Amino acid sequence: MTERTELDQLYVHESVENVIPQDAFVDAFDEVSIPAELVGDGREYDASDAIATYAPRPEFLDAGWVHCIRAGYDEFDTDAYDAAGVAFTNSSGIHGSTVGELALTFMLSLARLGHRYRDHQNERSWWEPPYDRPFTIENERVCVVGLGTIGEAVATRCDALGMDVVGVRRSDEPVPGVSELFDPDRLHDAIENARFVVLTVPHTPETEGLLSDEEFTAMRDDAFVINVARGPVVDEESLIAAIKNGRIAGAGLDVFETEPLPDDSPLWDLDEVIISPHKGSATNRYHLDIADLVVENVQRYQSGDILKNRVA
């Protein structure tokens, strides 16, 4: 790492508008020790500048530090940041409650048929489900694949509701609320008895297509997939076939191989699939959660401390 230059300016790139109101985000930095300003493309930067952004830009490689307001940073060339000596951080660690609640929302709705009741409400139809279809999630087994911040948040919430929680992770360090841990090599053992399989892993070459034909065959035929990770972690074509053929019961999906989900995707027409538009982290204070992280890192940067969530 090259020697740090003290930060003089925090720039908020206009691309943050993809997920949060840009003006509200800038206003959240009223108490930061350096001025904050909203900027667009084409600006020149130097080592005294910090940038908070949603999207990468080549000119950011001239700054002192760049913060990605997302947890996922696949679009950013971290090797280029390393080579340029520019610190790069992301927003992982702040999504536990938000994404954890969405995963739980999917599970509760799929169990108690909230999604089906809403469908019939829209049609003004007094629909009564088959007697054996609704169930309680209490005492059901949930397998959480990936036990980082989000996975742990899902696990503790499921445990609090009386579910039997197992998890998949490389480390054998105990996780609160998780009764049994499986190494990734034993994924089939972990998922075979689960009513819900919740994916919270990052998208990497190792996790791409993590759930496909073999995994859906290994699962119970009354099991549901909950994907709040990344779309490519699930083989979408295989998932659709598994649901249509009754190999699994359904899914709650916040992420997809192609986003927005194409109009002609069969997922739209499946009764036992709930779709949300990659908004697991969306709340009315998301911009404040990110701002708190950025402010903390401004303080760390200025004092020469290690930056939180540094990835390059």
C-alpha positions as CSV (number, residue, x, y, z in Angstrom):
1,M,0.0,0.0,0.0
2,T,1.3,3.5,-0.8
3,E,1.4,6.2,1.9
4,R,-1.9,7.7,2.5
5,T,-2.7,11.4,1.8
6,E,-5.1,13.0,4.2
7,L,-8.6,13.1,2.8
8,D,-10.0,16.6,1.9
9,Q,-13.2,15.8,0.1
10,L,-15.9,13.1,0.0
11,Y,-17.7,12.7,-3.4
12,V,-21.0,10.8,-3.8
13,H,-21.2,9.6,-7.3
14,E,-24.7,9.9,-9.0
15,S,-24.8,6.2,-9.6
16,V,-25.9,5.7,-6.0
17,E,-29.4,6.6,-7.2
18,N,-29.7,3.0,-8.4
19,V,-30.5,2.0,-4.8
20,I,-30.8,5.1,-2.6
21,P,-31.9,8.8,-2.9
22,Q,-28.7,10.6,-3.7
23,D,-29.6,13.9,-2.0
24,A,-30.6,12.1,1.2
25,F,-27.3,10.2,1.1
26,V,-25.3,13.4,0.8
27,D,-27.3,15.0,3.6
28,A,-26.4,12.1,5.8
29,F,-22.8,13.3,5.8
30,D,-23.5,16.6,7.6
31,E,-21.4,15.5,10.5
32,V,-18.5,14.0,8.6
33,S,-15.1,15.7,9.0
34,I,-14.7,16.5,5.3
35,P,-17.1,18.1,2.8
36,A,-19.5,15.8,0.9
37,E,-20.6,16.6,-2.6
38,L,-22.7,14.9,-5.3
39,V,-20.9,14.4,-8.6
40,G,-21.4,12.9,-12.0
41,D,-19.1,11.3,-14.6
42,G,-16.0,12.9,-16.0
43,R,-14.6,14.5,-12.9
44,E,-10.9,14.4,-12.1
45,Y,-9.7,13.0,-8.8
46,D,-6.6,12.9,-6.7
47,A,-5.3,11.1,-3.7
48,S,-7.0,13.5,-1.3
49,D,-10.5,12.4,-2.6
50,A,-12.8,9.7,-1.3
51,I,-15.6,8.4,-3.4
52,A,-18.8,6.6,-2.5
53,T,-20.3,4.9,-5.6
54,Y,-22.6,2.2,-6.9
55,A,-20.8,1.8,-10.2
56,P,-17.2,1.7,-11.2
57,R,-15.6,4.4,-13.3
58,P,-12.0,4.5,-14.6
59,E,-11.3,7.9,-13.2
60,F,-11.8,6.5,-9.7
61,L,-8.4,4.9,-9.9
62,D,-6.9,8.4,-9.2
63,A,-8.6,8.8,-5.9
64,G,-7.3,7.9,-2.5
65,W,-10.1,5.7,-1.4
66,V,-13.3,4.3,-3.1
67,H,-16.3,2.8,-1.3
68,C,-18.8,0.6,-3.1
69,I,-22.2,1.1,-1.5
70,R,-23.1,-2.5,-2.4
71,A,-21.9,-5.7,-0.7
72,G,-21.2,-7.3,-4.1
73,Y,-18.4,-5.7,-6.0
74,D,-18.1,-8.0,-9.0
75,E,-18.1,-5.1,-11.5
76,F,-15.1,-3.5,-9.9
77,D,-11.6,-4.5,-11.0
78,T,-10.0,-5.0,-7.6
79,D,-6.6,-5.9,-9.2
80,A,-6.6,-2.4,-10.8
81,Y,-7.2,-0.8,-7.5
82,D,-4.4,-2.8,-5.9
83,A,-2.0,-1.8,-8.8
84,A,-3.0,1.9,-8.4
85,G,-2.6,1.8,-4.7
86,V,-6.2,3.0,-4.2
87,A,-8.0,1.6,-1.1
88,F,-11.3,0.0,-2.0
89,T,-14.0,-1.0,0.4
90,N,-17.5,-2.4,0.2
91,S,-20.7,-2.4,2.3
92,S,-20.9,-5.9,3.5
93,G,-21.9,-6.5,7.1
94,I,-24.9,-4.1,7.2
95,H,-27.5,-6.3,5.5
96,G,-28.1,-8.9,8.2
97,S,-31.4,-7.5,9.5
98,T,-32.8,-6.3,6.2
99,V,-32.0,-9.4,4.1
100,G,-32.6,-11.7,7.0
101,E,-36.1,-10.4,7.4
102,L,-36.9,-10.8,3.7
103,A,-35.7,-14.4,3.8
104,L,-38.0,-15.0,6.8
105,T,-40.9,-13.2,5.0
106,F,-40.5,-15.7,2.1
107,M,-40.5,-18.7,4.4
108,L,-43.6,-17.5,6.4
109,S,-45.5,-16.7,3.3
110,L,-44.7,-20.0,1.5
111,A,-45.6,-21.9,4.7
112,R,-48.9,-20.0,5.5
113,L,-49.8,-19.2,1.9
114,G,-49.7,-15.4,2.2
115,H,-48.7,-15.1,-1.5
116,R,-51.6,-17.3,-2.6
117,Y,-54.2,-15.4,-0.5
118,R,-53.0,-12.1,-2.1
119,D,-53.2,-13.6,-5.6
120,H,-56.9,-14.5,-4.9
121,Q,-57.6,-11.2,-3.2
122,N,-56.6,-9.5,-6.4
123,E,-59.2,-11.6,-8.2
124,R,-61.8,-11.1,-5.4
125,S,-61.8,-14.8,-5.0
126,W,-62.6,-16.5,-1.6
127,W,-60.0,-19.2,-2.0
128,E,-59.6,-22.0,0.5
129,P,-56.4,-24.1,0.3
130,P,-56.2,-27.9,0.5
131,Y,-56.3,-29.0,4.1
132,D,-52.8,-30.5,3.9
133,R,-51.1,-27.5,2.2
134,P,-50.5,-24.8,5.0
135,F,-47.9,-25.6,7.6
136,T,-46.1,-23.9,10.5
137,I,-42.4,-23.3,10.3
138,E,-41.9,-24.2,13.9
139,N,-40.0,-27.5,14.2
140,E,-39.2,-27.5,10.5
141,R,-35.6,-27.8,9.4
142,V,-33.9,-25.0,7.6
143,C,-30.5,-25.3,6.0
144,V,-28.6,-22.0,5.7
145,V,-25.9,-22.2,3.1
146,G,-23.3,-19.6,3.9
147,L,-23.1,-18.2,7.5
148,G,-21.7,-14.8,7.1
149,T,-23.5,-11.7,8.4
150,I,-26.7,-12.4,6.5
151,G,-26.6,-16.2,7.0
152,E,-26.1,-15.7,10.8
153,A,-29.0,-13.2,10.9
154,V,-31.3,-15.7,9.1
155,A,-30.1,-18.5,11.4
156,T,-30.8,-16.6,14.7
157,R,-34.3,-15.5,13.5
158,C,-35.2,-19.0,12.4
159,D,-34.0,-20.4,15.8
160,A,-36.1,-17.8,17.6
161,L,-39.1,-19.1,15.8
162,G,-38.5,-22.7,16.9
163,M,-37.0,-24.0,13.7
164,D,-34.3,-26.7,13.5
165,V,-31.4,-24.8,12.0
166,V,-28.4,-26.4,10.3
167,G,-25.8,-24.6,8.2
168,V,-23.1,-25.0,5.5
169,R,-19.8,-23.3,6.0
170,R,-16.0,-24.1,5.7
171,S,-15.3,-23.1,9.3
172,D,-16.4,-25.3,12.1
173,E,-16.7,-22.4,14.5
174,P,-20.1,-22.6,16.2
175,V,-22.8,-20.2,15.2
176,P,-25.6,-19.2,17.6
177,G,-28.8,-21.0,16.9
178,V,-27.3,-23.5,14.5
179,S,-27.5,-27.1,15.7
180,E,-25.2,-28.7,13.1
181,L,-22.6,-27.5,10.7
182,F,-21.7,-29.2,7.4
183,D,-18.7,-28.7,5.2
184,P,-19.5,-27.5,1.7
185,D,-18.4,-31.0,0.4
186,R,-21.4,-32.4,2.3
187,L,-24.0,-30.0,0.8
188,H,-26.3,-32.9,-0.2
189,D,-26.3,-34.3,3.4
190,A,-27.1,-30.8,4.7
191,I,-30.1,-30.1,2.4
192,E,-31.7,-33.6,2.0
193,N,-33.9,-33.2,5.1
194,A,-34.5,-29.5,5.1
195,R,-37.9,-27.9,4.4
196,F,-36.2,-24.7,3.5
197,V,-32.8,-24.2,1.8
198,V,-31.7,-20.6,2.2
199,L,-28.8,-19.3,0.1
200,T,-26.7,-16.5,1.5
201,V,-23.3,-17.2,-0.1
202,P,-21.3,-14.8,-2.3
203,H,-21.2,-15.4,-6.0
204,T,-17.8,-16.9,-6.8
205,P,-16.6,-19.5,-9.3
206,E,-17.1,-22.1,-6.6
207,T,-20.7,-21.1,-5.8
208,E,-21.9,-20.6,-9.4
209,G,-24.7,-23.2,-10.1
210,L,-24.4,-24.4,-6.5
211,L,-28.0,-25.6,-6.7
212,S,-28.7,-27.5,-9.9
213,D,-30.3,-30.8,-11.0
214,E,-28.4,-33.1,-8.5
215,E,-29.2,-30.8,-5.6
216,F,-32.9,-30.5,-6.4
217,T,-33.1,-34.3,-6.7
218,A,-31.4,-34.6,-3.2
219,M,-34.0,-32.3,-1.6
220,R,-37.4,-33.2,-0.2
221,D,-40.2,-32.9,-2.7
222,D,-42.0,-30.5,-0.2
223,A,-38.9,-28.3,0.2
224,F,-38.5,-24.6,-0.8
225,V,-35.4,-22.7,-2.1
226,I,-34.9,-19.2,-0.7
227,N,-32.3,-17.3,-2.7
228,V,-31.2,-13.9,-1.2
229,A,-27.6,-14.4,-2.4
230,R,-26.9,-13.9,-6.1
231,G,-28.9,-15.2,-9.1
232,P,-26.1,-17.4,-10.6
233,V,-25.8,-19.4,-7.4
234,V,-28.9,-21.2,-8.6
235,D,-29.2,-22.9,-12.0
236,E,-32.4,-21.1,-13.0
237,E,-33.4,-23.5,-15.8
238,S,-33.0,-26.5,-13.4
239,L,-34.9,-24.7,-10.7
240,I,-37.9,-24.1,-13.0
241,A,-37.9,-27.7,-14.1
242,A,-37.7,-29.0,-10.5
243,I,-40.7,-26.9,-9.5
244,K,-42.7,-27.8,-12.6
245,N,-41.9,-31.5,-12.2
246,G,-42.7,-31.6,-8.4
247,R,-39.1,-32.4,-7.4
248,I,-39.3,-29.4,-5.0
249,A,-42.3,-27.4,-3.8
250,G,-41.3,-23.8,-4.7
251,A,-39.1,-20.9,-4.1
252,G,-38.7,-17.3,-2.7
253,L,-36.3,-15.4,-5.0
254,D,-34.9,-11.9,-4.6
255,V,-32.1,-12.4,-7.2
256,F,-31.9,-13.8,-10.7
257,E,-29.4,-14.8,-13.4
258,T,-30.7,-11.9,-15.5
259,E,-32.0,-8.7,-13.8
260,P,-34.6,-7.4,-14.2
261,L,-36.2,-10.8,-14.6
262,P,-37.2,-11.0,-18.3
263,D,-41.0,-10.8,-19.1
264,D,-40.9,-14.3,-20.7
265,S,-39.4,-16.0,-17.7
266,P,-41.5,-19.0,-16.6
267,L,-40.9,-18.0,-13.0
268,W,-43.5,-15.3,-13.3
269,D,-46.2,-18.0,-13.8
270,L,-45.4,-20.4,-11.0
271,D,-47.9,-20.2,-8.2
272,E,-45.4,-21.4,-5.6
273,V,-42.7,-18.9,-6.5
274,I,-42.5,-15.5,-4.8
275,I,-40.5,-12.9,-6.7
276,S,-39.0,-9.6,-5.3
277,P,-36.8,-7.3,-7.4
278,H,-33.4,-7.6,-5.7
279,K,-34.5,-5.4,-2.9
280,G,-33.5,-7.5,0.1
281,S,-31.7,-4.5,1.6
282,A,-34.3,-1.9,0.8
283,T,-35.6,0.0,3.8
284,N,-36.2,3.7,4.4
285,R,-32.9,4.0,6.3
286,Y,-30.6,2.1,4.1
287,H,-28.8,5.3,3.1
288,L,-28.1,6.0,6.8
289,D,-26.7,2.5,7.4
290,I,-24.3,2.9,4.5
291,A,-23.4,6.5,5.6
292,D,-22.5,5.2,9.1
293,L,-20.1,2.8,7.6
294,V,-18.5,5.5,5.3
295,V,-18.2,7.9,8.2
296,E,-16.4,5.3,10.3
297,N,-14.0,4.6,7.5
298,V,-13.3,8.3,7.0
299,Q,-12.2,8.4,10.6
300,R,-10.2,5.3,10.2
301,Y,-8.5,6.6,7.0
302,Q,-7.6,9.9,8.6
303,S,-6.1,8.2,11.7
304,G,-4.2,5.6,9.6
305,D,-6.2,2.7,10.9
306,I,-7.2,-0.4,8.9
307,L,-10.3,0.3,6.8
308,K,-13.4,-1.7,7.6
309,N,-14.5,-4.0,4.7
310,R,-11.3,-3.4,2.8
311,V,-11.2,-5.7,-0.2
312,A,-8.3,-4.0,-2.2
